[in-house]
Amino acid sequence: MSEPSRDPRMQFLIDRLLPGTVRRVGVTGFDGEDVLVRLLDAAGEEGETARIPRHEASTRSTAHPAELFEVGQEIEAEEIGRWHEDRLLLSARACENPALRSFLLALEPGDVVAGTVAGVHDFGVFVHLDGEPDGLCTGFIRVPDLTWDRIAHPSEVVETGRRITAEVIIAETRSGRVAISLKALREDPLVRFADQVGRTLTGPIVRVVPFGVFVRLAPEVVGFLHLSELAAGETAESPEQLVGEGESIAVEVTEVDLRRHRVRLSAARGAGAP
């Protein structure tokens, strides 16, 4: 099941990264490390001038785009948008590998894909998606898209060689990547937990930070208790002066924010300092 609603900021970013129109262009020269081009119509007639920024020239590493293109050469490039005096910007790298582009264009946000985990890193997980061109690794899962739970490292969720099923967030022709999500196929655990507001629960402290503690309340559900609540009238400069990870604590659930996926806690009524 997908998330009930997507953060508007995330949706704006996705809209900006969606594939643009492909244009046939002729290379007219270079401006520093940018490639200057002119649009060509179906009959080969020249039209509007445009620019391919250096980082959009190719996925290949070169000292200068002149190693890849020559004046008069005709290529295909994808429209990015318009900046700086309404100048049209294009991406040649988005059209560099026809097989990869065809694979990416066949994927839509919300599609369910399968693949094999290729690498697990601090910043996310790389996945070989079924059907991708040979020699490439197109799938990527950001840490926040792995699980609804709080984790210290992606290796707590997946390991190299594991087969997974995930939902497509966006297929980016310019980066050659498919952003996918494991947690999108699972219901947000806070949906079922929302009726716990006002109840007093007991759970272990799973993380201590300078301004409070995180308490596990149920599988994949962690709430935050601020230091001011934790101290319960006592003077304390940090939570470590009062509690430690692994200790059980009684708390009251004061708010369940489904949009931000947060649970706010207060000290249990009648509870003193730990």
Backbone as numpy.savetxt, mean C-alpha at the origin, in Angstrom:
# Nx Ny Nz CAx CAy CAz Cx Cy Cz
-13.99 -10.63 2.12 -14.84 -9.44 2.12 -13.95 -8.20 2.12
-14.24 -7.24 1.26 -13.46 -6.03 1.16 -13.79 -5.10 2.33
-12.91 -4.10 2.52 -13.14 -3.11 3.57 -14.43 -2.35 3.27
-15.19 -1.98 4.30 -16.46 -1.28 4.09 -16.30 -0.01 3.29
-15.26 0.74 3.52 -15.02 1.97 2.76 -13.53 2.22 2.70
-13.09 2.82 1.58 -11.67 3.09 1.42 -11.36 4.52 1.82
-10.22 4.71 2.46 -9.78 6.04 2.85 -9.74 6.92 1.60
-10.37 8.11 1.62 -10.38 8.99 0.44 -8.98 9.33 -0.06
-8.02 9.44 0.86 -6.65 9.74 0.45 -6.05 8.59 -0.34
-6.35 7.35 0.08 -5.88 6.19 -0.65 -6.55 6.11 -2.03
-7.85 6.41 -2.09 -8.55 6.37 -3.36 -8.00 7.40 -4.33
-7.63 8.59 -3.82 -7.05 9.62 -4.68 -5.73 9.13 -5.27
-4.91 8.48 -4.45 -3.63 7.96 -4.93 -3.85 6.88 -5.98
-4.81 5.99 -5.74 -5.11 4.94 -6.69 -5.56 5.53 -8.03
-6.42 6.54 -7.96 -6.90 7.18 -9.18 -5.75 7.78 -9.98
-4.75 8.32 -9.27 -3.60 8.93 -9.95 -2.72 7.88 -10.62
-2.73 6.65 -10.10 -1.85 5.61 -10.61 -2.50 4.70 -11.64
-3.79 4.87 -11.87 -4.47 4.04 -12.86 -3.86 4.28 -14.25
-3.81 3.24 -15.10 -3.21 3.39 -16.43 -3.85 4.51 -17.24
-3.02 5.27 -17.96 -3.51 6.35 -18.81 -3.57 5.94 -20.26
-3.94 6.87 -21.11 -4.04 6.61 -22.55 -2.65 6.44 -23.15
-2.51 5.48 -24.05 -1.23 5.26 -24.73 -1.18 6.10 -26.01
-0.09 6.84 -26.18 0.08 7.70 -27.35 1.31 7.29 -28.15
1.21 7.43 -29.47 2.36 7.22 -30.34 3.10 8.54 -30.45
4.41 8.54 -30.17 5.17 9.79 -30.18 6.48 9.61 -30.94
7.02 10.74 -31.38 8.33 10.76 -32.02 9.31 11.53 -31.17
10.49 10.96 -30.95 11.51 11.61 -30.13 12.09 12.79 -30.91
12.10 13.98 -30.26 12.62 15.19 -30.92 13.91 15.68 -30.29
14.25 15.19 -29.08 15.48 15.63 -28.46 15.49 15.36 -26.98
16.42 16.02 -26.28 16.57 15.80 -24.84 16.72 17.15 -24.15
16.17 17.23 -22.95 16.32 18.41 -22.10 16.90 17.92 -20.79
18.23 18.04 -20.66 18.88 17.41 -19.53 18.73 15.90 -19.67
18.10 15.26 -18.67 17.89 13.82 -18.72 16.45 13.47 -19.09
15.64 14.47 -19.41 14.27 14.21 -19.88 14.26 14.01 -21.39
13.28 13.25 -21.85 13.13 13.00 -23.29 12.02 13.89 -23.83
12.31 14.65 -24.88 11.32 15.51 -25.52 10.72 14.77 -26.71
9.39 14.81 -26.81 8.71 14.08 -27.87 7.59 14.94 -28.45
7.06 14.51 -29.60 5.91 15.15 -30.21 4.89 14.08 -30.55
3.63 14.34 -30.19 2.58 13.37 -30.45 2.38 13.17 -31.95
2.07 11.93 -32.33 1.79 11.59 -33.72 0.37 11.08 -33.82
-0.37 11.51 -34.83 -1.72 10.99 -35.01 -1.68 9.73 -35.85
-2.84 9.17 -36.14 -2.91 7.89 -36.86 -2.23 7.96 -38.22
-2.21 9.16 -38.81 -1.61 9.32 -40.13 -0.13 9.67 -40.06
0.39 9.77 -38.84 1.79 10.08 -38.67 2.08 11.56 -38.61
1.04 12.40 -38.62 1.23 13.84 -38.55 1.63 14.25 -37.13
2.49 15.27 -37.04 2.96 15.72 -35.73 1.94 16.63 -35.06
1.88 16.54 -33.73 0.95 17.35 -32.97 1.62 17.99 -31.77
0.97 17.90 -30.62 1.44 18.54 -29.39 2.79 18.01 -28.94
3.61 18.88 -28.38 4.87 18.45 -27.79 4.62 17.94 -26.37
5.47 17.05 -25.91 5.32 16.46 -24.57 6.70 16.11 -24.05
6.73 15.63 -22.81 7.99 15.33 -22.13 7.89 13.99 -21.40
8.96 13.21 -21.47 9.07 11.98 -20.70 10.14 12.21 -19.63
9.75 12.34 -18.35 10.74 12.55 -17.29 11.74 11.40 -17.23
12.93 11.69 -16.76 14.01 10.69 -16.72 13.56 9.40 -16.05
12.87 9.50 -14.91 12.50 8.29 -14.17 11.38 7.51 -14.85
10.76 8.11 -15.89 9.71 7.41 -16.62 10.19 6.90 -17.97
11.48 7.02 -18.25 12.02 6.63 -19.55 12.11 5.12 -19.71
12.56 4.43 -18.66 12.78 2.98 -18.78 12.95 2.35 -17.41
12.70 1.05 -17.36 12.98 0.28 -16.14 14.45 -0.12 -16.11
15.11 0.02 -17.24 16.53 -0.33 -17.32 17.39 0.79 -16.77
18.51 0.42 -16.18 19.43 1.40 -15.60 20.40 1.89 -16.67
20.37 3.19 -16.94 21.28 3.79 -17.91 21.78 5.11 -17.39
22.92 5.56 -17.94 23.48 6.83 -17.53 22.66 7.99 -18.08
22.05 7.80 -19.26 21.28 8.88 -19.90 20.29 8.24 -20.88
19.09 8.81 -21.00 18.09 8.25 -21.93 18.55 8.18 -23.38
19.60 8.95 -23.74 20.12 8.89 -25.10 20.66 7.51 -25.43
20.95 6.71 -24.41 21.39 5.33 -24.63 20.21 4.45 -25.06
18.99 4.93 -24.82 17.79 4.14 -25.13 17.05 4.65 -26.36
17.06 5.97 -26.55 16.29 6.58 -27.63 17.19 7.45 -28.50
16.76 7.61 -29.75 17.46 8.51 -30.66 16.45 9.43 -31.33
16.87 10.60 -31.71 15.98 11.56 -32.34 15.39 10.96 -33.61
14.08 11.10 -33.75 13.38 10.55 -34.90 12.73 9.20 -34.63
13.14 8.55 -33.56 12.56 7.25 -33.21 11.11 7.40 -32.77
10.27 6.46 -33.17 8.87 6.47 -32.76 8.66 5.41 -31.68
8.00 5.79 -30.60 7.73 4.87 -29.50 6.31 5.09 -28.99
5.87 4.19 -28.13 4.59 4.37 -27.46 4.86 4.76 -26.01
4.02 5.65 -25.49 4.17 6.09 -24.10 2.78 6.37 -23.52
2.67 6.20 -22.21 1.39 6.36 -21.51 1.27 7.76 -20.91
0.11 8.36 -21.07 -0.12 9.68 -20.48 -0.10 9.58 -18.95
0.61 10.50 -18.30 0.65 10.59 -16.85 -0.27 11.70 -16.37
-0.18 12.83 -17.03 -0.97 13.99 -16.63 -0.32 15.25 -17.15
-0.74 16.38 -16.61 -0.19 17.67 -17.04 0.28 18.47 -15.84
1.50 18.99 -15.94 2.08 19.84 -14.91 2.85 20.97 -15.59
3.17 21.98 -14.82 4.05 23.06 -15.29 3.62 23.62 -16.64
2.76 24.62 -16.58 2.26 25.30 -17.78 1.52 24.33 -18.71
0.82 23.37 -18.10 -0.02 22.44 -18.85 0.76 21.55 -19.82
2.02 21.31 -19.51 2.84 20.44 -20.37 2.45 18.98 -20.13
2.19 18.26 -21.21 1.82 16.85 -21.11 3.04 16.02 -20.76
2.89 15.16 -19.74 3.95 14.25 -19.33 3.55 12.82 -19.68
4.54 12.05 -20.10 4.31 10.67 -20.54 5.27 9.71 -19.85
4.90 8.42 -19.87 5.76 7.37 -19.33 6.05 6.34 -20.42
7.33 6.22 -20.78 7.72 5.21 -21.77 7.88 3.85 -21.09
8.27 3.85 -19.83 8.48 2.59 -19.12 7.18 1.80 -18.99
6.03 2.50 -18.97 4.75 1.83 -18.84 4.41 0.99 -20.06
5.08 1.27 -21.19 4.80 0.54 -22.44 6.01 -0.27 -22.90
7.02 -0.33 -22.08 8.30 -0.95 -22.47 8.19 -2.46 -22.68
7.39 -3.13 -21.86 7.25 -4.58 -21.93 5.80 -4.91 -22.27
5.48 -5.18 -23.55 4.09 -5.44 -23.96 3.43 -6.59 -23.20
4.19 -7.65 -22.93 3.61 -8.80 -22.22 3.23 -8.41 -20.80
4.11 -7.66 -20.15 3.83 -7.20 -18.79 2.64 -6.25 -18.78
2.59 -5.33 -19.75 1.49 -4.38 -19.79 0.15 -5.10 -19.99
0.13 -6.08 -20.86 -1.11 -6.84 -21.10 -1.56 -7.55 -19.83
-0.60 -8.12 -19.10 -0.93 -8.80 -17.84 -1.52 -7.83 -16.83
-0.91 -6.66 -16.71 -1.36 -5.67 -15.73 -2.73 -5.10 -16.10
-2.95 -4.84 -17.38 -4.22 -4.25 -17.81 -5.39 -5.21 -17.64
-5.08 -6.50 -17.55 -6.15 -7.49 -17.38 -6.64 -7.56 -15.94
-5.94 -6.89 -15.02 -6.30 -6.93 -13.61 -7.06 -5.67 -13.22
-8.13 -5.84 -12.47 -8.95 -4.73 -11.99 -8.94 -4.71 -10.46
-9.05 -3.52 -9.85 -9.19 -3.48 -8.40 -10.36 -4.34 -7.94
-10.11 -5.18 -6.94 -11.14 -6.09 -6.45 -11.02 -7.50 -6.98
-10.23 -7.69 -8.05 -10.00 -9.04 -8.56 -9.27 -9.88 -7.51
-9.54 -11.16 -7.51 -8.85 -12.08 -6.61 -7.79 -12.83 -7.40
-6.54 -12.81 -6.92 -5.43 -13.45 -7.61 -4.73 -14.43 -6.67
-3.98 -15.34 -7.26 -3.20 -16.31 -6.48 -1.74 -16.18 -6.86
-0.87 -16.61 -5.95 0.55 -16.53 -6.24 1.38 -17.21 -5.17
2.69 -17.12 -5.33 3.64 -17.74 -4.41 4.56 -16.67 -3.83
4.69 -16.65 -2.53 5.54 -15.65 -1.86 6.99 -15.84 -2.31
7.58 -14.73 -2.81 8.95 -14.79 -3.31 9.96 -14.22 -2.33
9.51 -13.30 -1.48 10.44 -12.68 -0.53 9.69 -11.96 0.56
10.21 -12.05 1.79 9.59 -11.40 2.94 10.59 -10.41 3.54
10.19 -9.13 3.60 11.09 -8.08 4.08 10.40 -7.21 5.12
11.18 -6.37 5.79 10.62 -5.47 6.80 9.51 -4.60 6.23
9.66 -4.18 4.97 8.75 -3.21 4.37 7.59 -3.84 3.61
7.59 -5.17 3.45 6.50 -5.81 2.73 6.90 -7.15 2.13
6.01 -7.69 1.30 6.17 -9.05 0.78 6.05 -9.04 -0.74
7.01 -9.65 -1.42 6.97 -9.80 -2.88 6.34 -11.14 -3.22
5.51 -11.14 -4.28 4.76 -12.34 -4.64 4.83 -12.58 -6.15
5.16 -13.82 -6.54 5.05 -14.23 -7.94 3.58 -14.55 -8.21
2.93 -13.71 -9.02 1.52 -13.93 -9.32 1.36 -14.91 -10.47
0.36 -15.76 -10.36 0.08 -16.71 -11.43 -0.24 -15.96 -12.71
0.41 -16.36 -13.82 0.14 -15.76 -15.11 1.03 -14.60 -15.48
1.87 -14.14 -14.55 2.75 -13.02 -14.88 3.83 -13.49 -15.86
4.42 -12.57 -16.64 5.47 -12.96 -17.58 6.66 -13.60 -16.87
7.28 -14.56 -17.53 8.43 -15.25 -16.96 9.55 -14.27 -16.60
10.19 -14.55 -15.49 11.33 -13.74 -15.07 10.98 -12.51 -14.28
9.69 -12.27 -14.06 9.26 -11.09 -13.31 8.61 -11.48 -11.99
8.55 -10.52 -11.09 7.85 -10.69 -9.82 7.00 -9.44 -9.64
5.71 -9.57 -9.90 4.87 -8.38 -10.00 4.05 -8.06 -8.75
3.79 -9.02 -7.89 2.93 -8.79 -6.74 3.67 -8.20 -5.55
3.00 -7.28 -4.83 3.60 -6.73 -3.63 2.52 -6.45 -2.60
2.79 -6.84 -1.35 1.86 -6.61 -0.24 2.54 -5.71 0.78
1.97 -4.52 1.01 2.47 -3.65 2.07 2.16 -4.29 3.42
2.96 -3.96 4.41 2.75 -4.51 5.76 1.31 -4.28 6.25
0.74 -3.06 6.10 -0.64 -2.85 6.59 -1.69 -3.69 5.86
-1.36 -4.23 4.69 -2.32 -5.02 3.93 -2.17 -6.53 4.15
-1.29 -6.92 5.07 -1.09 -8.34 5.34 -2.17 -8.91 6.26
-2.49 -8.18 7.32 -3.39 -8.71 8.33 -4.05 -7.57 9.08
-5.20 -7.85 9.69 -5.87 -6.87 10.54 -5.15 -6.73 11.88
-4.33 -7.71 12.21 -3.67 -7.73 13.51 -2.44 -6.83 13.51
-1.94 -6.50 14.70 -0.68 -5.78 14.84 0.46 -6.79 14.86
1.45 -6.58 13.99 2.57 -7.51 13.91 3.88 -6.74 13.96
4.92 -7.42 14.39 6.25 -6.81 14.45 6.99 -6.97 13.12
6.67 -8.06 12.38 7.37 -8.33 11.12 6.46 -9.18 10.22
6.52 -8.97 8.90 5.69 -9.75 7.97 5.87 -11.26 8.08
7.02 -11.71 8.57 7.27 -13.15 8.70 6.32 -13.80 9.70
5.61 -13.01 10.49 4.61 -13.56 11.40 3.36 -14.01 10.64
3.23 -13.56 9.39 2.03 -13.86 8.61 2.31 -14.82 7.46
3.41 -14.61 6.75 3.73 -15.45 5.58 5.20 -15.82 5.59
5.53 -16.81 4.76 6.92 -17.20 4.60 7.17 -17.48 3.12
8.43 -17.40 2.71 8.80 -17.64 1.32 8.36 -19.03 0.87
7.77 -19.10 -0.32 7.31 -20.36 -0.87 5.84 -20.66 -0.60
5.22 -19.91 0.27 3.81 -20.15 0.61 2.89 -19.70 -0.51
1.87 -20.48 -0.79 0.84 -20.11 -1.76 -0.19 -19.22 -1.06
-0.58 -18.14 -1.70 -1.55 -17.23 -1.11 -2.62 -16.83 -2.12
-3.72 -16.34 -1.61 -4.79 -15.73 -2.41 -5.01 -14.34 -1.86
-5.10 -13.35 -2.75 -5.21 -11.97 -2.30 -6.09 -11.17 -3.26
-6.47 -9.97 -2.81 -7.30 -9.08 -3.62 -6.44 -7.98 -4.23
-6.70 -7.67 -5.49 -5.96 -6.61 -6.17 -6.41 -5.25 -5.66
-5.45 -4.43 -5.25 -5.73 -3.03 -4.92 -5.59 -2.19 -6.18
-4.45 -2.33 -6.86 -4.23 -1.63 -8.12 -3.08 -2.28 -8.86
-3.19 -2.34 -10.19 -2.09 -2.79 -11.05 -1.49 -1.55 -11.70
-0.21 -1.30 -11.45 0.44 -0.07 -11.92 1.32 -0.37 -13.12
0.95 0.17 -14.26 1.74 -0.06 -15.47 3.09 0.64 -15.42
3.16 1.75 -14.72 4.42 2.51 -14.68 5.47 1.84 -13.81
5.06 1.20 -12.74 6.02 0.51 -11.86 6.13 -0.97 -12.19
5.15 -1.49 -12.94 5.14 -2.91 -13.24 4.78 -3.76 -12.04
4.08 -3.17 -11.08 3.71 -3.86 -9.85 2.20 -3.98 -9.71
1.81 -5.01 -8.97 0.41 -5.19 -8.60 0.34 -5.13 -7.08
-0.28 -4.08 -6.55 -0.47 -3.97 -5.12 -1.64 -4.87 -4.73
-1.40 -5.80 -3.82 -2.44 -6.75 -3.43 -2.59 -6.77 -1.91
-3.72 -7.31 -1.46 -4.02 -7.31 -0.02 -4.52 -8.68 0.42
-3.91 -9.20 1.48 -4.40 -10.44 2.09 -5.62 -10.15 2.97
-5.54 -9.07 3.73 -6.59 -8.82 4.71 -7.91 -8.41 4.06
-7.87 -7.92 2.81 -9.10 -7.50 2.14 -10.07 -8.65 1.93
-9.56 -9.88 1.94 -10.43 -11.05 1.75 -10.99 -11.56 3.07
-10.67 -10.86 4.15 -11.18 -11.26 5.46 -11.98 -10.11 6.07
-13.03 -10.44 6.76 -13.84 -9.42 7.41 -13.03 -8.71 8.48
-13.21 -7.40 8.57 -12.57 -6.63 9.63 -13.08 -7.16 10.97
-12.18 -7.66 11.83 -12.63 -8.21 13.12 -13.32 -7.19 14.01
-13.10 -5.91 13.75 -13.76 -4.89 14.57 -15.25 -4.80 14.27
-15.68 -5.29 13.10 -17.11 -5.26 12.78 -17.90 -6.05 13.81
-17.41 -7.24 14.15 -18.08 -8.08 15.15 -17.78 -7.63 16.58
-16.70 -6.84 16.73 -16.29 -6.41 18.07 -16.98 -5.11 18.48
-17.61 -4.42 17.53 -18.17 -3.09 17.79 -19.18 -3.07 18.93
-19.86 -4.18 19.17 -20.88 -4.20 20.23 -20.27 -4.31 21.63
-18.94 -4.30 21.71 -18.27 -4.40 23.01 -18.07 -3.04 23.68
-18.45 -1.95 22.98 -18.30 -0.62 23.56 -19.07 -0.54 24.89
-18.38 -0.06 25.93 -18.99 0.06 27.24 -18.69 -1.12 28.15
-18.15 -2.21 27.58 -17.87 -3.39 28.39 -16.46 -3.32 28.97
-16.29 -3.98 30.11 -14.98 -4.10 30.73 -14.38 -5.45 30.37
-13.17 -5.43 29.82 -12.50 -6.66 29.39 -11.10 -6.71 29.99
-10.57 -7.91 30.06 -9.21 -8.10 30.56 -8.37 -8.74 29.48
-7.17 -8.20 29.26 -6.30 -8.76 28.25 -4.85 -8.43 28.52
-3.93 -9.10 27.83 -2.50 -8.86 28.03 -2.02 -7.61 27.29
-1.06 -6.94 27.85 -0.42 -5.81 27.18 0.55 -6.38 26.14
0.35 -6.01 24.88 1.19 -6.55 23.81 2.27 -5.58 23.35
2.11 -4.31 23.69 3.15 -3.34 23.31 3.06 -2.13 24.22
4.24 -1.67 24.64 4.33 -0.47 25.47 5.02 0.62 24.67
4.39 1.79 24.57 4.97 2.94 23.86 5.04 4.11 24.84
5.78 5.16 24.51 5.96 6.26 25.48 4.67 6.90 25.97
3.60 6.85 25.18 2.38 7.55 25.56 1.23 6.62 25.95
1.51 5.31 26.09 0.46 4.40 26.50 0.79 2.95 26.20
-0.25 2.11 26.22 -0.03 0.68 25.97 -1.13 0.14 25.04
-0.78 -0.91 24.31 -1.73 -1.61 23.48 -2.11 -2.92 24.18
-3.41 -3.18 24.24 -3.93 -4.34 24.96 -4.70 -5.24 24.00
-4.38 -6.54 24.02 -5.13 -7.47 23.17 -6.45 -7.82 23.85
-7.53 -7.61 23.09 -8.87 -7.81 23.63 -9.55 -9.04 23.06
-9.12 -9.46 21.86 -9.68 -10.63 21.18 -8.73 -10.95 20.03
-8.90 -12.11 19.37 -8.04 -12.41 18.22 -8.10 -11.28 17.18
-6.95 -10.73 16.81 -6.80 -9.65 15.83 -7.42 -8.33 16.27
-7.71 -8.20 17.55 -8.27 -6.95 18.08 -7.38 -6.44 19.21
-6.81 -5.26 18.98 -5.95 -4.62 19.97 -6.45 -3.20 20.20
-6.54 -2.80 21.47 -6.98 -1.46 21.80 -5.87 -0.66 22.45
-6.05 0.68 22.44 -5.01 1.54 23.00 -5.50 2.23 24.27
-4.67 2.17 25.31 -4.94 2.82 26.59 -3.88 3.90 26.81
-4.32 5.16 26.90 -3.39 6.27 27.04 -2.76 6.27 28.44
-1.55 6.83 28.51 -0.82 6.89 29.77 -1.64 7.58 30.87
-2.38 8.62 30.51 -3.17 9.33 31.51 -4.21 8.43 32.15
-4.77 7.49 31.38 -5.74 6.53 31.92 -5.03 5.44 32.71
-3.88 5.05 32.19 -3.12 3.98 32.83 -2.65 4.38 34.23
-2.25 5.65 34.37 -1.72 6.11 35.66 -2.80 6.24 36.72
-4.06 6.48 36.30 -5.20 6.57 37.23 -4.91 7.51 38.40
-4.44 8.72 38.09 -4.20 9.72 39.12 -2.79 9.75 39.65
-2.00 8.74 39.37 -0.61 8.73 39.83 0.27 9.51 38.87
1.43 9.90 39.34 2.39 10.61 38.50 3.34 9.60 37.87
3.34 9.57 36.54 4.23 8.64 35.83 4.65 9.29 34.52
5.94 9.25 34.24 6.45 9.84 33.01 6.40 8.88 31.84
6.31 7.59 32.13 6.25 6.59 31.06 5.49 5.36 31.55
4.87 4.62 30.63 4.13 3.42 31.03 5.00 2.36 31.70
6.31 2.33 31.33 7.19 1.32 31.90 7.29 1.42 33.42
6.98 2.59 33.95 7.01 2.74 35.41 5.83 2.04 36.07
4.84 1.66 35.28 3.61 1.10 35.84 3.37 -0.35 35.42
3.66 -0.67 34.15 3.34 -2.01 33.64 4.44 -2.48 32.69
4.32 -3.74 32.28 5.25 -4.31 31.30 4.50 -5.18 30.32
5.13 -5.46 29.19 4.51 -6.32 28.19 4.20 -7.70 28.79
3.05 -8.23 28.44 2.65 -9.54 28.92 1.75 -9.49 30.14
1.74 -8.36 30.86 0.87 -8.23 32.03 -0.59 -8.11 31.60
-1.48 -8.69 32.37 -2.92 -8.56 32.12 -3.45 -7.29 32.77
-4.41 -6.68 32.12 -4.96 -5.43 32.63 -6.44 -5.36 32.30
-7.22 -4.81 33.21 -8.66 -4.63 32.97 -8.89 -3.25 32.39
-9.66 -3.18 31.31 -9.92 -1.92 30.62 -11.39 -1.85 30.20
-11.83 -0.63 29.93 -13.18 -0.44 29.39 -13.08 0.01 27.94
-13.86 -0.60 27.08 -13.87 -0.23 25.66 -14.73 1.02 25.51
-14.11 2.14 25.12 -14.85 3.40 25.02 -15.22 3.77 23.59
-14.48 3.26 22.60 -14.80 3.58 21.21 -14.23 2.54 20.26
-15.01 2.18 19.24 -14.54 1.32 18.16 -14.72 2.10 16.87
-13.61 2.53 16.27 -13.62 3.34 15.05 -13.34 2.42 13.87
-14.39 2.06 13.13 -14.24 1.13 12.01 -13.46 1.76 10.86
-13.65 3.04 10.61 -12.98 3.66 9.47 -11.48 3.71 9.68
-11.05 4.07 10.88 -9.61 4.13 11.17 -9.08 2.82 11.74
-9.95 1.87 11.95 -9.60 0.58 12.54 -8.84 0.77 13.86
-9.50 1.47 14.78 -8.90 1.75 16.09 -9.89 1.45 17.20
-9.34 1.02 18.33 -10.14 0.80 19.54 -9.54 1.64 20.65
-10.36 2.52 21.21 -9.89 3.37 22.31 -10.37 2.81 23.63
-9.46 2.81 24.60 -9.75 2.23 25.91 -9.62 3.27 27.02
-10.27 2.97 28.13 -10.09 3.76 29.35 -9.87 2.78 30.49
-9.42 3.31 31.62 -9.22 2.44 32.78 -10.57 1.89 33.22
-10.59 0.62 33.61 -11.84 0.01 34.06 -12.36 0.76 35.28
-13.65 0.98 35.31 -14.27 1.71 36.43 -13.96 0.99 37.75
-13.46 1.78 38.67 -13.15 1.21 39.98 -11.78 0.60 40.06
-11.07 0.56 38.91 -9.75 -0.05 38.92 -8.71 0.98 39.33
-7.80 0.57 40.17 -6.74 1.47 40.58 -5.56 1.33 39.65
-4.49 1.91 40.03 -3.28 1.79 39.23 -2.82 0.35 39.25
-2.20 -0.13 38.18 -1.73 -1.50 38.13 -0.69 -1.76 39.22
